[in-house]
Amino acid sequence: MRFDVLTLFPEIFPGYMSQSILNKSIQNGIVEIHIHNMRDWTTDKHNKIDDRPFGGGPGMILAVEPVVRCVRDVRAMDDDPGVVMMMTPSGQRLCQPLVEDFATHHRRMILLCGRYEGFDQRVIDILKPIEVSIGDYILNGGEVAAMVMIDSLVRMVPGVLGDELSSWDDSFSRGNRMLEYPQYTRPREFEGHNVPEVLLGGNHSAIEKWRLQESLERTKIRRSDLLPEPNNESATAETPNTKSET
Ligand code: ADE
């Protein structure tokens, strides 16, 4: 999977890209991330990329010309022109099914990160990007949203996570549209708080049943919107292939 990130703040990314799972996937060539500074596509001597909005109003708007030229040049850097995505609070809201959809259909994604009051509308009219929001709040720019996109997408790439099935069980993922059950590790007791007995007994079917029940309870209480029908246990999870089969 290849990402090309178009930003005015390329310095934001190296720290994130050097973290463990992502860094390893980049090192072994499973994931490529290329950061491009849109300002490099300006032609005036002050490298001006933004301007005041026609009609007045606060803030500055990212200009159409350098952005469109930047996207066209970046698209041409690989045989696969990829898909252009714009990080914007006006976009469709990112959720796990959308992440899975993107990961299934796109090998290369060009992520446009806005700043200031956003892009000139003609950037959208000309490039027709998929507009994506990571939630109903306003960030200072699209960079954090682009990192969220990358982070959620690389987990879907075979070989990125140690165990091929370990993203299957994530909350909201294909195998599980419910919240995660509680997890424990040693010690068995801490300040009077004990690990549930069922997890210590080695009875795998009892453990599985307990976990499913905990997931269901949590989801009912915290996120009943995730359950297809009220309290519909049978509709909550497809059964993934068993680990031994893959
Ligand atoms: N840019 C600013 N806010 C954003 C959001 N919520 N999602 C995506 N991009 C953004």
Residues whose N, C-alpha, C, O or C-beta is under 5 A from the ligand:
A	BS01	ADE	M87 T88 P89 V132 S133 I134 G135 Y137 I138 L139 G141 G142 A145
